[in-house]
Amino acid sequence: MSVRVRYAPSPTGSPHVGNIRDALFKHYFAKHHGGVNILRIEDTDRTRYIPGVEEEIVDSLNWLGIEFQEGFGVGGDHGPYRQSERKEAGIYAREIQKLLDSGHAYKAFDTSEELAEMREFQQINKQPIGYYGGVWRDATPAMVEQAEREGKPMVIRLRIPRNDTIVIHDAIRGRIEWDSNTVDDPVLIKSDGMPTYHFAAMVDDHLMGITHIMRGEEWISSAPKHAVLFDAFGWERPVFVHCPVINGKDGKKLSKRHGDTKCLDYRAAGYLPRALKNFIALIGWAPGGDRELMTEQEIIEAFDLDGLQPAPGVFDMDKLRWMNGWYIRSLELESLQSEVAAFVERGEWREYFGRPTDDPELLKKNQATLAGLET
């Protein structure tokens, strides 16, 4: 099987460690197998779209040297590679009609008040929270036609099969199963006509020939919906790979207090891309043995799914500083001077520090980042 993976960021926030690990894992996996890594922009959530973030994402990827063989900014045979453009091209309208025609999707006209009452009833009666059909799952064609004539707001939902077991095989965790009666009918098309993530991402994954859906384990709860969606279309499911969460050294979810920040802050703070990549690659992946300091090529040669761990990865800021310091001290003086010059010229450090030292030898001996400071 020829490996095809995708990195599909949403321009709704700056890329952080979790996003960069996602991109790196796909970069290394595709490289290891001689496959294709695709960059796709998922910009259908216009309410959360932040101008300038798209450029920041691309800048971060370029700084780290993460390569794409196809996709946004690269081109290829499966475009457009921006979801808003794919919507305008009618791709999602064409595919949702197939599900409506086959009965695997249905139109629902519930008002916000009705949905609120449904949730309240479920909470009071200690039932699973979600949409399990309501009036519209089994509505007659006449009811649907009348609602459309009246111009009622409408969403389109996936019809999850009932009284069944939904099973996926995860490449890290093995068999995972759900009682289908606990999986609610997700919205595929919102009332404004925009596709949801559940629909657009899975449709694009199939049409772009994605073989492995690699993502964080927080998406496991969505996996049964995505599996049912692939089955409803009659498409072969890709391999699901749910990568472990990233925690701080204290075992709690990674946050700013652990040192997590947006990717370009590491550049501004004086971290070398090769050090950051080496460090992040080892969060949730083990190459075997006790290796920690690895070149890009060594990581590519070793990286495969059997090295991914189900247990949470640990973000250790002290280890990152140690690793970055090692890379700095390993540089030839000329290379170090070049790195320092580029660091100073970018000027990003001004937001975080004072003036870097002018003595690269002192920096090499005493500093863990390029931001050797003078007070």
N, C-alpha and C positions, 0 to 999 in steps of 0.2 A: 504494500500500500504506500503510495506517495503521500507523505505528510503535508497537510495544509492547515495552518493555524492562523488565528487572527488576533490582533490587538485592537480593541474597539473602544477607545476612550470617549467619554461624554464631556463636552466643553462646559461643564457645570461647576468646576472647581479645579484648583491647581493639583497637578500630580504629586502624590506623596509616596512614601516607601512602598506601600501595598501596590499602588499602580505601577511603579517602576519594577517591582519584582514580577508582576504579571507580564509586563513587556519583556523583561529579561528572560524569564523561563521560556517564553515562546520563541524568542530569538535563538536561545541555545538549543532548544528542542528541534527547531527547524534546521538549524545549522548541522546538528549532530546527524540528522537523517537525510541531509541533502534536500530538504523540502522547501516549502514556500511559507513565508511569514507575510501576512497581509495587514495593512493599516486601514481601518475603517472608522469613520467619524460618526458617532451615534448622537445626532443632534435633534432628535424628535421632541425632546422635552423643552419646548421653547420658553416655558415659564421660569426655568432655572438656568437658562443659557446666560453665560457671562462673557461679554465681549473681551477679547484679548487672551482668553484661556487657551483657545485653539493654537494660537501662535506659541504660547508658553509650553504646551504639550510637545509641539514639534521641536522647539528649541531644546527641551529636556532630552528628547530622544536623540537628536543630533549630537548633543554634548556627550552623551554616553556611548555614541557609536552603535546604537541599536538599528539593525538593518532590516529593510523590507524589500521583498522581491516583487511586490505587487501592492496596489492600493492607492490611497489618497496621496497625491503628490508624486506618485510613481507611475500610475497607469496600469493597464492590464485589460483582460478580456471579460471581466465580471463587473465592470462599473455600471453606474456611478458608485463611488466609494464613500459618499456622504449620504446619510439616510434621508435627509430632507429632499435631496435631489432624486433619490430613488422613489420617494413618495410622489413627487411631481411627475415622474416618468410613468406612474400608474402601476408600479410593481405590486404594491401592497393591496391596492383595490382589486387587481386581477386575482391575487392569491386568496384574498378573503372571500371572494365570490365563489371560489371552488369549495370552500368549507361550508358556506351557506347552502349551496346547491346539493352537497352531499349530506347535509343535516348534522355535520359535526360542529357547526357554530349556529348561534341563533341571535336574533335581535331582542334587546331588553329595553323597556321604556320606563323603568322604575324612576320615580322622582327622588331627589336627595332626602326628602322627608320620609318616604317609604323605606329607603335604605337605612336611615337612622333608626326607624322603628324596628326594623328587622334585627339590627345589631343589638338594640336594647333588649328585645325579646330573647335573643340568644344568650346574652349576658345573664339575664335574670334566671333563665332556665339551664344555665351552665352547659350550653351547647357550643360546638365549635363555631368560632366567629368567621363569617364569610358568606359568599353568595352561592347557595346550593340549588338554585333554580327559581325560587319565588313563583310568580305567576307566569313568567314569560318563557321559561324553559320548555314547557309543554303547551304553549299558547296555540290556538288554532290560527290558520292563515287569515281568517276573517278578523280576528282580534288584532293581528299585526297590521293588516291593511288599514283598519280603522285608526289605529294609533299613528300610522304614517300620514293618513289624510289630515289628522288633527295637528300635525306638525310637532308631535311630542319629541323631546330630546331622546336620543337613542345611543346605546352602545352595542357593540357586538361581542358576545362572550363565547368561549370555547365550551363545548358540552363534554364535561368529564364523565366517563362511564361510571355507573353506580354498581354497588354490590360486586366489586371486583378487587383484584390486587394489582397495583402498579409496581413494576419491578425495573430497576436499572442496575447496570453493572458499572461501578465506579472503578477507575484504574488504580486508585489508591486504597479504597475501602472495601472493594468487592461488592457483593450483592447488597442492595438497599431496597426495601419495599415499603409501600404505603397501602393502607386500606383506602380505596378510592372514595369511600363515603366521607373521608376526612379532608379531601382535596376539593377546594371550592372552584367554581367556574370562573376563570380569570377573564378580565376584559382584554380583548384583542385590538379593538378599534374604539377609541374614545369618542365622546359626543361631538368633539370638534373635528372629527375625521382623521385625527392623527393616530398612527399605530402605537401600541404600547411596546415596551421593551420585550415582553414575552413573545409578541408576534413578530416584530420587525427583525429582532436579532436572530431568531430561529429560522425565519424565512431566508434572511441573507446568508446565514451559515450554510443552508442547503444549496442555495443558488450559487454560492461562491465555492462550493465543494470542500467545505471545512471538514476535516477528518477527526479532529480532536478539539472538543470544547474545554479549554483549560481556564479555570476561574477559581475564585475563592470559595471556601467551604460554606460561606454565608448563603451561597446560591443553591445549596442542597435542597432546601425546602421548595424551591421552584422547579427542581429537576423532574418531578412527576408530571407537572403541567407541560414542560417542554417535551418530555417523552411522548405524552399523549398527542401533542401537536404534530410531532413527526409521524406518529402512527396514523393520525387522521388524514394526513396528506398521502400516506402510503410511501413515505420516504424512509430510506435506511437511516437509522440513528447514528450519529457520530459517537466517538468514544468520549464519555464524560470523565473529566479529571478535575476533582475538587481539591485544590491545594490548601494546606493548613493555614489557619489564622496566624497572625503575627502578634505576639505579646511582648510586653516589656520584661525586664529581668525579674520584676516582682510577680510575674504571672498574670498580670492584668492586661486588658486590651491596650494595644499600643496607642499612645497619645503624645501630645507635645511635651508632657512632663518626662517622658522617656527619651526625648531627643528627636522625635518624629517631627518633620517639617516638610515644606514643599521641596521638590527635587532641586530646584535652582538655588535654594538657600545653601545647599551643600557646596555648590560651586562658589557661591559668594563667600562662604566660610573657609574656602581654601582646600577642599577635598579634591583629590585626583579622581577622574572618572574610573580609571582602572582599579583603584582601591575600593571605591563605592560599589562597583560591579562585582568584584570578588566577594566583598562583604555580604551584599544582598543575595547573591547566588546561593550562599550557604544558609540562608534563613528558610528552613523547611526542606532543604535538599542536602543529602550527604553523598559525597563522591566515593566513599569507601576508605577505610583506613583512617588515619588521623590528619590528613592533608587539610590545610587551611589556606596557605598562600599559593594561589594557582594563577597561571597565565590565562589569557582569554582562550587560547587554543587548547590548553589542558582542560578547561571547563567544558568546552564544546565537545571534546573527545569523550569525556566522562558522562555528560549530561543525558540522562534518560529517565523514564517514568519510574523505574524500579528504585531510584534513589530518593524519590519524594516520600515524605513521612506524614502519617496521619496526625501525629502529635503537633501542637502549636510550635511554630518557629519562634525564636527569641531574638529580639532586637537589643543588642548590647552596645551602647554608645562608647563605652570604654574600649571595647574590642575594635570598633570602627576607627577610633583615634589611633590605637596601636597599629592597626593594619595600614592606615594612611601614612603614619610616621615611618613605617618600614619601607613603604614604596618611595617616599620622599628621600629617605637616606640611601636608597638603592640607586637613585638617579646619578648619572654622570653630571659633573658640575655644569657643563654646557647645557644639558637638557634641563637641569634645575633652573638655571638662569632664564631659559626660554619660558618655562612654566611660570616663574615668578613674574616675568615681564608681561606675559599674557594676562595673568591674574590682576596685576596692578592696572593694566590698560583697560580692562573691562570695567573697573571701578565699582563693581557691585559690593565690595568689601566695606565701602564707606558707610553703608547703612548699618553695618554690624560692628565694625571695629574702628581703630584709628589707622595710623600710617604703618604699612608693613615695613619690616626691617630692610635696610639696603644691603645687608651682608648675607649672601646666600649660604655661605659656609656655616654661619651661626644658625641660620634657619634649618639647614640640613641636620645639624647636630641636636638642636634643642626643641624643634617644633614638630607637632603632630599634623599641622596643616600648613598651607601656604601663607596663612595669615600670621606670620611671625610679627609680634607687636612690639611697639615701643610705647611706653606710657609717658 
